[in-house]
Amino acid sequence: MKRRMEVITETDRIIIIKQHGGMLAWCSGCGREINMITPEQAAGLRGVTPRTIYRWVEAGKLHFIEPPDGSLFVCPNSL
Ligand SMILES: [Zn+2]
């Protein structure tokens, strides 16, 4: 029963993050907490494709975090 509750809580947390489309996290590039956004949102802000955002991340042009769940968030300040 306890295990089941934990699974539900984790699912809720992921859904909340996706609904808001961002994630408050420490950005080492800025040295403070930033509301990180998804590559898709970043692409929309800059008028480029998400693929371009991933390229910039790989090139080290953007601040980003990679949570343990395998997703990726970028820092809007570095866009
Ligand atoms: Zn940053």
PDB file of the backbone (N, CA, C, O) and the ligand in Angstrom, with CONECT records:
HET     ZN  A 101       1
ATOM      1  N   MET A   1       0.839  -1.207   0.000  1.00  0.00           N
ATOM      2  CA  MET A   1       0.000   0.000   0.000  1.00  0.00           C
ATOM      3  C   MET A   1       0.876   1.259   0.000  1.00  0.00           C
ATOM      4  O   MET A   1       0.639   2.209  -0.746  1.00  0.00           O
ATOM      5  N   LYS A   2       1.894   1.228   0.865  1.00  0.00           N
ATOM      6  CA  LYS A   2       2.776   2.400   0.947  1.00  0.00           C
ATOM      7  C   LYS A   2       3.505   2.625  -0.389  1.00  0.00           C
ATOM      8  O   LYS A   2       3.628   3.751  -0.870  1.00  0.00           O
ATOM      9  N   ARG A   3       3.979   1.523  -0.961  1.00  0.00           N
ATOM     10  CA  ARG A   3       4.696   1.616  -2.230  1.00  0.00           C
ATOM     11  C   ARG A   3       3.796   2.231  -3.309  1.00  0.00           C
ATOM     12  O   ARG A   3       4.237   3.064  -4.102  1.00  0.00           O
ATOM     13  N   ARG A   4       2.529   1.804  -3.322  1.00  0.00           N
ATOM     14  CA  ARG A   4       1.596   2.309  -4.317  1.00  0.00           C
ATOM     15  C   ARG A   4       1.414   3.826  -4.172  1.00  0.00           C
ATOM     16  O   ARG A   4       1.367   4.549  -5.168  1.00  0.00           O
ATOM     17  N   MET A   5       1.314   4.297  -2.930  1.00  0.00           N
ATOM     18  CA  MET A   5       1.160   5.732  -2.694  1.00  0.00           C
ATOM     19  C   MET A   5       2.353   6.510  -3.251  1.00  0.00           C
ATOM     20  O   MET A   5       2.193   7.576  -3.844  1.00  0.00           O
ATOM     21  N   GLU A   6       3.544   5.959  -3.050  1.00  0.00           N
ATOM     22  CA  GLU A   6       4.752   6.641  -3.528  1.00  0.00           C
ATOM     23  C   GLU A   6       4.746   6.754  -5.049  1.00  0.00           C
ATOM     24  O   GLU A   6       5.165   7.767  -5.610  1.00  0.00           O
ATOM     25  N   VAL A   7       4.270   5.711  -5.699  1.00  0.00           N
ATOM     26  CA  VAL A   7       4.216   5.723  -7.164  1.00  0.00           C
ATOM     27  C   VAL A   7       3.251   6.810  -7.643  1.00  0.00           C
ATOM     28  O   VAL A   7       3.550   7.550  -8.580  1.00  0.00           O
ATOM     29  N   ILE A   8       2.102   6.893  -6.994  1.00  0.00           N
ATOM     30  CA  ILE A   8       1.105   7.899  -7.379  1.00  0.00           C
ATOM     31  C   ILE A   8       1.675   9.306  -7.176  1.00  0.00           C
ATOM     32  O   ILE A   8       1.509  10.183  -8.024  1.00  0.00           O
ATOM     33  N   THR A   9       2.354   9.507  -6.028  1.00  0.00           N
ATOM     34  CA  THR A   9       2.935  10.824  -5.739  1.00  0.00           C
ATOM     35  C   THR A   9       3.951  11.212  -6.807  1.00  0.00           C
ATOM     36  O   THR A   9       3.972  12.355  -7.263  1.00  0.00           O
ATOM     37  N   GLU A  10       4.783  10.271  -7.202  1.00  0.00           N
ATOM     38  CA  GLU A  10       5.801  10.561  -8.211  1.00  0.00           C
ATOM     39  C   GLU A  10       5.145  10.930  -9.543  1.00  0.00           C
ATOM     40  O   GLU A  10       5.587  11.858 -10.220  1.00  0.00           O
ATOM     41  N   THR A  11       4.102  10.209  -9.912  1.00  0.00           N
ATOM     42  CA  THR A  11       3.398  10.500 -11.162  1.00  0.00           C
ATOM     43  C   THR A  11       2.791  11.899 -11.117  1.00  0.00           C
ATOM     44  O   THR A  11       2.864  12.646 -12.093  1.00  0.00           O
ATOM     45  N   ASP A  12       2.188  12.252  -9.975  1.00  0.00           N
ATOM     46  CA  ASP A  12       1.589  13.580  -9.827  1.00  0.00           C
ATOM     47  C   ASP A  12       2.644  14.672 -10.004  1.00  0.00           C
ATOM     48  O   ASP A  12       2.404  15.688 -10.656  1.00  0.00           O
ATOM     49  N   ARG A  13       3.822  14.440  -9.406  1.00  0.00           N
ATOM     50  CA  ARG A  13       4.891  15.439  -9.479  1.00  0.00           C
ATOM     51  C   ARG A  13       5.306  15.677 -10.933  1.00  0.00           C
ATOM     52  O   ARG A  13       5.494  16.818 -11.353  1.00  0.00           O
ATOM     53  N   ILE A  14       5.448  14.594 -11.691  1.00  0.00           N
ATOM     54  CA  ILE A  14       5.863  14.711 -13.090  1.00  0.00           C
ATOM     55  C   ILE A  14       4.792  15.451 -13.891  1.00  0.00           C
ATOM     56  O   ILE A  14       5.105  16.286 -14.740  1.00  0.00           O
ATOM     57  N   ILE A  15       3.518  15.134 -13.612  1.00  0.00           N
ATOM     58  CA  ILE A  15       2.426  15.798 -14.330  1.00  0.00           C
ATOM     59  C   ILE A  15       2.429  17.293 -14.021  1.00  0.00           C
ATOM     60  O   ILE A  15       2.238  18.116 -14.917  1.00  0.00           O
ATOM     61  N   ILE A  16       2.648  17.647 -12.733  1.00  0.00           N
ATOM     62  CA  ILE A  16       2.667  19.064 -12.348  1.00  0.00           C
ATOM     63  C   ILE A  16       3.766  19.799 -13.107  1.00  0.00           C
ATOM     64  O   ILE A  16       3.548  20.894 -13.625  1.00  0.00           O
ATOM     65  N   ILE A  17       4.954  19.184 -13.168  1.00  0.00           N
ATOM     66  CA  ILE A  17       6.070  19.819 -13.868  1.00  0.00           C
ATOM     67  C   ILE A  17       5.715  20.034 -15.335  1.00  0.00           C
ATOM     68  O   ILE A  17       5.991  21.092 -15.902  1.00  0.00           O
ATOM     69  N   LYS A  18       5.100  19.022 -15.945  1.00  0.00           N
ATOM     70  CA  LYS A  18       4.778  19.143 -17.367  1.00  0.00           C
ATOM     71  C   LYS A  18       3.686  20.181 -17.615  1.00  0.00           C
ATOM     72  O   LYS A  18       3.700  20.869 -18.636  1.00  0.00           O
ATOM     73  N   GLN A  19       2.729  20.294 -16.669  1.00  0.00           N
ATOM     74  CA  GLN A  19       1.655  21.268 -16.839  1.00  0.00           C
ATOM     75  C   GLN A  19       2.215  22.687 -16.826  1.00  0.00           C
ATOM     76  O   GLN A  19       1.828  23.531 -17.634  1.00  0.00           O
ATOM     77  N   HIS A  20       3.131  22.931 -15.897  1.00  0.00           N
ATOM     78  CA  HIS A  20       3.718  24.265 -15.798  1.00  0.00           C
ATOM     79  C   HIS A  20       4.776  24.471 -16.875  1.00  0.00           C
ATOM     80  O   HIS A  20       5.120  25.607 -17.203  1.00  0.00           O
ATOM     81  N   GLY A  21       5.286  23.382 -17.419  1.00  0.00           N
ATOM     82  CA  GLY A  21       6.254  23.483 -18.495  1.00  0.00           C
ATOM     83  C   GLY A  21       7.621  23.957 -18.050  1.00  0.00           C
ATOM     84  O   GLY A  21       8.452  24.305 -18.888  1.00  0.00           O
ATOM     85  N   GLY A  22       7.871  23.979 -16.768  1.00  0.00           N
ATOM     86  CA  GLY A  22       9.168  24.437 -16.297  1.00  0.00           C
ATOM     87  C   GLY A  22       9.527  23.774 -14.993  1.00  0.00           C
ATOM     88  O   GLY A  22       8.789  22.924 -14.496  1.00  0.00           O
ATOM     89  N   MET A  23      10.652  24.157 -14.439  1.00  0.00           N
ATOM     90  CA  MET A  23      11.125  23.521 -13.225  1.00  0.00           C
ATOM     91  C   MET A  23      12.057  24.484 -12.502  1.00  0.00           C
ATOM     92  O   MET A  23      13.060  24.932 -13.058  1.00  0.00           O
ATOM     93  N   LEU A  24      11.708  24.801 -11.241  1.00  0.00           N
ATOM     94  CA  LEU A  24      12.581  25.671 -10.454  1.00  0.00           C
ATOM     95  C   LEU A  24      13.802  24.881 -10.019  1.00  0.00           C
ATOM     96  O   LEU A  24      13.675  23.875  -9.320  1.00  0.00           O
ATOM     97  N   ALA A  25      14.967  25.321 -10.420  1.00  0.00           N
ATOM     98  CA  ALA A  25      16.182  24.566 -10.116  1.00  0.00           C
ATOM     99  C   ALA A  25      17.365  25.515 -10.012  1.00  0.00           C
ATOM    100  O   ALA A  25      17.331  26.630 -10.531  1.00  0.00           O
ATOM    101  N   TRP A  26      18.410  25.059  -9.335  1.00  0.00           N
ATOM    102  CA  TRP A  26      19.624  25.851  -9.194  1.00  0.00           C
ATOM    103  C   TRP A  26      20.385  25.860 -10.512  1.00  0.00           C
ATOM    104  O   TRP A  26      20.689  24.808 -11.074  1.00  0.00           O
ATOM    105  N   CYS A  27      20.689  27.061 -10.998  1.00  0.00           N
ATOM    106  CA  CYS A  27      21.485  27.175 -12.219  1.00  0.00           C
ATOM    107  C   CYS A  27      22.903  27.554 -11.821  1.00  0.00           C
ATOM    108  O   CYS A  27      23.128  28.631 -11.269  1.00  0.00           O
ATOM    109  N   SER A  28      23.860  26.673 -12.097  1.00  0.00           N
ATOM    110  CA  SER A  28      25.247  26.948 -11.718  1.00  0.00           C
ATOM    111  C   SER A  28      25.821  28.083 -12.568  1.00  0.00           C
ATOM    112  O   SER A  28      26.741  28.781 -12.140  1.00  0.00           O
ATOM    113  N   GLY A  29      25.274  28.264 -13.775  1.00  0.00           N
ATOM    114  CA  GLY A  29      25.753  29.338 -14.642  1.00  0.00           C
ATOM    115  C   GLY A  29      25.377  30.713 -14.128  1.00  0.00           C
ATOM    116  O   GLY A  29      26.157  31.660 -14.226  1.00  0.00           O
ATOM    117  N   CYS A  30      24.155  30.817 -13.570  1.00  0.00           N
ATOM    118  CA  CYS A  30      23.665  32.094 -13.043  1.00  0.00           C
ATOM    119  C   CYS A  30      24.012  32.252 -11.562  1.00  0.00           C
ATOM    120  O   CYS A  30      24.081  33.374 -11.061  1.00  0.00           O
ATOM    121  N   GLY A  31      24.229  31.134 -10.858  1.00  0.00           N
ATOM    122  CA  GLY A  31      24.518  31.183  -9.442  1.00  0.00           C
ATOM    123  C   GLY A  31      23.294  31.448  -8.589  1.00  0.00           C
ATOM    124  O   GLY A  31      23.414  31.918  -7.458  1.00  0.00           O
ATOM    125  N   ARG A  32      22.114  31.151  -9.120  1.00  0.00           N
ATOM    126  CA  ARG A  32      20.883  31.287  -8.350  1.00  0.00           C
ATOM    127  C   ARG A  32      19.798  30.377  -8.907  1.00  0.00           C
ATOM    128  O   ARG A  32      19.963  29.763  -9.961  1.00  0.00           O
ATOM    129  N   GLU A  33      18.668  30.301  -8.171  1.00  0.00           N
ATOM    130  CA  GLU A  33      17.568  29.464  -8.622  1.00  0.00           C
ATOM    131  C   GLU A  33      16.853  30.126  -9.793  1.00  0.00           C
ATOM    132  O   GLU A  33      16.561  31.321  -9.767  1.00  0.00           O
ATOM    133  N   ILE A  34      16.584  29.343 -10.798  1.00  0.00           N
ATOM    134  CA  ILE A  34      15.957  29.835 -12.026  1.00  0.00           C
ATOM    135  C   ILE A  34      14.780  28.934 -12.366  1.00  0.00           C
ATOM    136  O   ILE A  34      14.829  27.727 -12.129  1.00  0.00           O
ATOM    137  N   ASN A  35      13.727  29.515 -12.919  1.00  0.00           N
ATOM    138  CA  ASN A  35      12.640  28.688 -13.420  1.00  0.00           C
ATOM    139  C   ASN A  35      13.042  28.160 -14.789  1.00  0.00           C
ATOM    140  O   ASN A  35      12.804  28.803 -15.812  1.00  0.00           O
ATOM    141  N   MET A  36      13.649  26.989 -14.792  1.00  0.00           N
ATOM    142  CA  MET A  36      14.132  26.375 -16.024  1.00  0.00           C
ATOM    143  C   MET A  36      12.959  26.035 -16.941  1.00  0.00           C
ATOM    144  O   MET A  36      11.879  25.682 -16.465  1.00  0.00           O
ATOM    145  N   ILE A  37      13.166  26.138 -18.234  1.00  0.00           N
ATOM    146  CA  ILE A  37      12.103  25.842 -19.203  1.00  0.00           C
ATOM    147  C   ILE A  37      12.514  24.664 -20.083  1.00  0.00           C
ATOM    148  O   ILE A  37      13.684  24.287 -20.153  1.00  0.00           O
ATOM    149  N   THR A  38      11.518  24.102 -20.747  1.00  0.00           N
ATOM    150  CA  THR A  38      11.797  22.946 -21.611  1.00  0.00           C
ATOM    151  C   THR A  38      12.454  23.417 -22.916  1.00  0.00           C
ATOM    152  O   THR A  38      12.309  24.577 -23.303  1.00  0.00           O
ATOM    153  N   PRO A  39      13.172  22.517 -23.589  1.00  0.00           N
ATOM    154  CA  PRO A  39      13.763  22.880 -24.890  1.00  0.00           C
ATOM    155  C   PRO A  39      12.704  23.372 -25.884  1.00  0.00           C
ATOM    156  O   PRO A  39      12.974  24.235 -26.719  1.00  0.00           O
ATOM    157  N   GLU A  40      11.492  22.807 -25.776  1.00  0.00           N
ATOM    158  CA  GLU A  40      10.416  23.220 -26.687  1.00  0.00           C
ATOM    159  C   GLU A  40      10.023  24.680 -26.429  1.00  0.00           C
ATOM    160  O   GLU A  40       9.817  25.451 -27.367  1.00  0.00           O
ATOM    161  N   GLN A  41       9.923  25.048 -25.145  1.00  0.00           N
ATOM    162  CA  GLN A  41       9.598  26.436 -24.806  1.00  0.00           C
ATOM    163  C   GLN A  41      10.723  27.371 -25.244  1.00  0.00           C
ATOM    164  O   GLN A  41      10.476  28.448 -25.786  1.00  0.00           O
ATOM    165  N   ALA A  42      11.958  26.942 -25.004  1.00  0.00           N
ATOM    166  CA  ALA A  42      13.114  27.752 -25.390  1.00  0.00           C
ATOM    167  C   ALA A  42      13.126  27.974 -26.903  1.00  0.00           C
ATOM    168  O   ALA A  42      13.439  29.064 -27.381  1.00  0.00           O
ATOM    169  N   ALA A  43      12.782  26.930 -27.637  1.00  0.00           N
ATOM    170  CA  ALA A  43      12.743  27.030 -29.099  1.00  0.00           C
ATOM    171  C   ALA A  43      11.698  28.060 -29.533  1.00  0.00           C
ATOM    172  O   ALA A  43      11.923  28.852 -30.447  1.00  0.00           O
ATOM    173  N   GLY A  44      10.536  28.025 -28.844  1.00  0.00           N
ATOM    174  CA  GLY A  44       9.478  28.977 -29.167  1.00  0.00           C
ATOM    175  C   GLY A  44       9.903  30.412 -28.884  1.00  0.00           C
ATOM    176  O   GLY A  44       9.587  31.323 -29.649  1.00  0.00           O
ATOM    177  N   LEU A  45      10.619  30.608 -27.783  1.00  0.00           N
ATOM    178  CA  LEU A  45      11.068  31.945 -27.403  1.00  0.00           C
ATOM    179  C   LEU A  45      12.057  32.517 -28.407  1.00  0.00           C
ATOM    180  O   LEU A  45      12.045  33.715 -28.691  1.00  0.00           O
ATOM    181  N   ARG A  46      12.915  31.653 -28.941  1.00  0.00           N
ATOM    182  CA  ARG A  46      13.966  32.116 -29.849  1.00  0.00           C
ATOM    183  C   ARG A  46      13.588  31.963 -31.320  1.00  0.00           C
ATOM    184  O   ARG A  46      14.330  32.407 -32.195  1.00  0.00           O
ATOM    185  N   GLY A  47      12.440  31.339 -31.603  1.00  0.00           N
ATOM    186  CA  GLY A  47      12.025  31.161 -32.981  1.00  0.00           C
ATOM    187  C   GLY A  47      12.871  30.159 -33.741  1.00  0.00           C
ATOM    188  O   GLY A  47      13.053  30.272 -34.954  1.00  0.00           O
ATOM    189  N   VAL A  48      13.391  29.170 -33.012  1.00  0.00           N
ATOM    190  CA  VAL A  48      14.171  28.113 -33.653  1.00  0.00           C
ATOM    191  C   VAL A  48      13.507  26.770 -33.352  1.00  0.00           C
ATOM    192  O   VAL A  48      12.501  26.721 -32.645  1.00  0.00           O
ATOM    193  N   THR A  49      14.068  25.679 -33.885  1.00  0.00           N
ATOM    194  CA  THR A  49      13.505  24.358 -33.616  1.00  0.00           C
ATOM    195  C   THR A  49      14.120  23.800 -32.335  1.00  0.00           C
ATOM    196  O   THR A  49      15.228  24.182 -31.958  1.00  0.00           O
ATOM    197  N   PRO A  50      13.389  22.882 -31.653  1.00  0.00           N
ATOM    198  CA  PRO A  50      13.966  22.241 -30.461  1.00  0.00           C
ATOM    199  C   PRO A  50      15.315  21.592 -30.762  1.00  0.00           C
ATOM    200  O   PRO A  50      16.185  21.541 -29.892  1.00  0.00           O
ATOM    201  N   ARG A  51      15.493  21.101 -31.973  1.00  0.00           N
ATOM    202  CA  ARG A  51      16.777  20.476 -32.364  1.00  0.00           C
ATOM    203  C   ARG A  51      17.927  21.473 -32.211  1.00  0.00           C
ATOM    204  O   ARG A  51      19.017  21.117 -31.765  1.00  0.00           O
ATOM    205  N   THR A  52      17.666  22.729 -32.588  1.00  0.00           N
ATOM    206  CA  THR A  52      18.691  23.774 -32.450  1.00  0.00           C
ATOM    207  C   THR A  52      19.030  24.000 -30.984  1.00  0.00           C
ATOM    208  O   THR A  52      20.194  24.181 -30.628  1.00  0.00           O
ATOM    209  N   ILE A  53      18.007  23.988 -30.136  1.00  0.00           N
ATOM    210  CA  ILE A  53      18.246  24.154 -28.697  1.00  0.00           C
ATOM    211  C   ILE A  53      19.154  23.037 -28.183  1.00  0.00           C
ATOM    212  O   ILE A  53      20.107  23.292 -27.448  1.00  0.00           O
ATOM    213  N   TYR A  54      18.847  21.789 -28.579  1.00  0.00           N
ATOM    214  CA  TYR A  54      19.688  20.663 -28.147  1.00  0.00           C
ATOM    215  C   TYR A  54      21.122  20.833 -28.659  1.00  0.00           C
ATOM    216  O   TYR A  54      22.071  20.489 -27.954  1.00  0.00           O
ATOM    217  N   ARG A  55      21.289  21.354 -29.860  1.00  0.00           N
ATOM    218  CA  ARG A  55      22.641  21.585 -30.400  1.00  0.00           C
ATOM    219  C   ARG A  55      23.388  22.617 -29.558  1.00  0.00           C
ATOM    220  O   ARG A  55      24.571  22.453 -29.260  1.00  0.00           O
ATOM    221  N   TRP A  56      22.668  23.699 -29.174  1.00  0.00           N
ATOM    222  CA  TRP A  56      23.295  24.747 -28.354  1.00  0.00           C
ATOM    223  C   TRP A  56      23.696  24.187 -26.993  1.00  0.00           C
ATOM    224  O   TRP A  56      24.746  24.530 -26.450  1.00  0.00           O
ATOM    225  N   VAL A  57      22.827  23.303 -26.442  1.00  0.00           N
ATOM    226  CA  VAL A  57      23.149  22.680 -25.150  1.00  0.00           C
ATOM    227  C   VAL A  57      24.420  21.841 -25.297  1.00  0.00           C
ATOM    228  O   VAL A  57      25.322  21.914 -24.463  1.00  0.00           O
ATOM    229  N   GLU A  58      24.478  21.041 -26.373  1.00  0.00           N
ATOM    230  CA  GLU A  58      25.649  20.180 -26.600  1.00  0.00           C
ATOM    231  C   GLU A  58      26.905  21.015 -26.819  1.00  0.00           C
ATOM    232  O   GLU A  58      28.006  20.595 -26.464  1.00  0.00           O
ATOM    233  N   ALA A  59      26.739  22.192 -27.402  1.00  0.00           N
ATOM    234  CA  ALA A  59      27.890  23.059 -27.663  1.00  0.00           C
ATOM    235  C   ALA A  59      28.280  23.878 -26.435  1.00  0.00           C
ATOM    236  O   ALA A  59      29.272  24.607 -26.455  1.00  0.00           O
ATOM    237  N   GLY A  60      27.487  23.751 -25.357  1.00  0.00           N
ATOM    238  CA  GLY A  60      27.804  24.482 -24.131  1.00  0.00           C
ATOM    239  C   GLY A  60      27.410  25.941 -24.179  1.00  0.00           C
ATOM    240  O   GLY A  60      27.898  26.739 -23.379  1.00  0.00           O
ATOM    241  N   LYS A  61      26.521  26.312 -25.118  1.00  0.00           N
ATOM    242  CA  LYS A  61      26.114  27.712 -25.241  1.00  0.00           C
ATOM    243  C   LYS A  61      25.035  28.099 -24.236  1.00  0.00           C
ATOM    244  O   LYS A  61      24.863  29.279 -23.933  1.00  0.00           O
ATOM    245  N   LEU A  62      24.313  27.116 -23.720  1.00  0.00           N
ATOM    246  CA  LEU A  62      23.202  27.392 -22.806  1.00  0.00           C
ATOM    247  C   LEU A  62      23.456  26.770 -21.444  1.00  0.00           C
ATOM    248  O   LEU A  62      24.100  25.726 -21.333  1.00  0.00           O
ATOM    249  N   HIS A  63      22.936  27.432 -20.396  1.00  0.00           N
ATOM    250  CA  HIS A  63      22.891  26.805 -19.073  1.00  0.00           C
ATOM    251  C   HIS A  63      21.778  25.758 -19.131  1.00  0.00           C
ATOM    252  O   HIS A  63      20.724  26.003 -19.719  1.00  0.00           O
ATOM    253  N   PHE A  64      22.008  24.602 -18.527  1.00  0.00           N
ATOM    254  CA  PHE A  64      20.960  23.591 -18.541  1.00  0.00           C
ATOM    255  C   PHE A  64      21.109  22.655 -17.354  1.00  0.00           C
ATOM    256  O   PHE A  64      22.170  22.592 -16.733  1.00  0.00           O
ATOM    257  N   ILE A  65      20.042  21.929 -17.041  1.00  0.00           N
ATOM    258  CA  ILE A  65      20.089  20.879 -16.025  1.00  0.00           C
ATOM    259  C   ILE A  65      19.472  19.621 -16.613  1.00  0.00           C
ATOM    260  O   ILE A  65      18.592  19.679 -17.472  1.00  0.00           O
ATOM    261  N   GLU A  66      19.951  18.498 -16.135  1.00  0.00           N
ATOM    262  CA  GLU A  66      19.407  17.212 -16.561  1.00  0.00           C
ATOM    263  C   GLU A  66      18.947  16.456 -15.320  1.00  0.00           C
ATOM    264  O   GLU A  66      19.760  15.802 -14.668  1.00  0.00           O
ATOM    265  N   PRO A  67      17.645  16.532 -14.975  1.00  0.00           N
ATOM    266  CA  PRO A  67      17.133  15.787 -13.825  1.00  0.00           C
ATOM    267  C   PRO A  67      17.326  14.290 -14.030  1.00  0.00           C
ATOM    268  O   PRO A  67      17.477  13.824 -15.160  1.00  0.00           O
ATOM    269  N   PRO A  68      17.320  13.531 -12.914  1.00  0.00           N
ATOM    270  CA  PRO A  68      17.547  12.073 -13.003  1.00  0.00           C
ATOM    271  C   PRO A  68      16.523  11.338 -13.863  1.00  0.00           C
ATOM    272  O   PRO A  68      16.779  10.210 -14.285  1.00  0.00           O
ATOM    273  N   ASP A  69      15.371  11.949 -14.131  1.00  0.00           N
ATOM    274  CA  ASP A  69      14.358  11.252 -14.927  1.00  0.00           C
ATOM    275  C   ASP A  69      14.671  11.288 -16.419  1.00  0.00           C
ATOM    276  O   ASP A  69      13.896  10.766 -17.221  1.00  0.00           O
ATOM    277  N   GLY A  70      15.798  11.895 -16.806  1.00  0.00           N
ATOM    278  CA  GLY A  70      16.219  11.863 -18.192  1.00  0.00           C
ATOM    279  C   GLY A  70      15.739  13.040 -19.028  1.00  0.00           C
ATOM    280  O   GLY A  70      16.059  13.134 -20.212  1.00  0.00           O
ATOM    281  N   SER A  71      14.965  13.947 -18.412  1.00  0.00           N
ATOM    282  CA  SER A  71      14.504  15.108 -19.161  1.00  0.00           C
ATOM    283  C   SER A  71      15.597  16.182 -19.184  1.00  0.00           C
ATOM    284  O   SER A  71      16.665  16.007 -18.599  1.00  0.00           O
ATOM    285  N   LEU A  72      15.319  17.273 -19.854  1.00  0.00           N
ATOM    286  CA  LEU A  72      16.291  18.351 -19.974  1.00  0.00           C
ATOM    287  C   LEU A  72      15.580  19.694 -19.846  1.00  0.00           C
ATOM    288  O   LEU A  72      14.521  19.908 -20.436  1.00  0.00           O
ATOM    289  N   PHE A  73      16.174  20.592 -19.068  1.00  0.00           N
ATOM    290  CA  PHE A  73      15.625  21.943 -18.940  1.00  0.00           C
ATOM    291  C   PHE A  73      16.734  22.938 -19.175  1.00  0.00           C
ATOM    292  O   PHE A  73      17.873  22.719 -18.764  1.00  0.00           O
ATOM    293  N   VAL A  74      16.403  24.041 -19.842  1.00  0.00           N
ATOM    294  CA  VAL A  74      17.415  25.050 -20.112  1.00  0.00           C
ATOM    295  C   VAL A  74      17.089  26.340 -19.352  1.00  0.00           C
ATOM    296  O   VAL A  74      15.938  26.603 -19.002  1.00  0.00           O
ATOM    297  N   CYS A  75      18.120  27.123 -19.111  1.00  0.00           N
ATOM    298  CA  CYS A  75      17.984  28.383 -18.362  1.00  0.00           C
ATOM    299  C   CYS A  75      17.602  29.499 -19.341  1.00  0.00           C
ATOM    300  O   CYS A  75      18.351  29.769 -20.280  1.00  0.00           O
ATOM    301  N   PRO A  76      16.454  30.149 -19.141  1.00  0.00           N
ATOM    302  CA  PRO A  76      16.035  31.203 -20.070  1.00  0.00           C
ATOM    303  C   PRO A  76      17.000  32.389 -20.091  1.00  0.00           C
ATOM    304  O   PRO A  76      17.065  33.109 -21.088  1.00  0.00           O
ATOM    305  N   ASN A  77      17.743  32.600 -19.018  1.00  0.00           N
ATOM    306  CA  ASN A  77      18.697  33.711 -18.970  1.00  0.00           C
ATOM    307  C   ASN A  77      19.850  33.527 -19.952  1.00  0.00           C
ATOM    308  O   ASN A  77      20.475  34.501 -20.372  1.00  0.00           O
ATOM    309  N   SER A  78      20.128  32.276 -20.315  1.00  0.00           N
ATOM    310  CA  SER A  78      21.268  32.014 -21.197  1.00  0.00           C
ATOM    311  C   SER A  78      20.855  31.965 -22.661  1.00  0.00           C
ATOM    312  O   SER A  78      21.698  31.771 -23.537  1.00  0.00           O
ATOM    313  N   LEU A  79      19.577  32.138 -22.931  1.00  0.00           N
ATOM    314  CA  LEU A  79      19.107  32.075 -24.316  1.00  0.00           C
ATOM    315  C   LEU A  79      19.576  33.292 -25.119  1.00  0.00           C
ATOM    316  O   LEU A  79      19.270  33.403 -26.307  1.00  0.00           O
TER     317      LEU A  79
HETATM  318 ZN    ZN A 101      21.499  30.295 -15.974  1.00  0.00          ZN2+
END
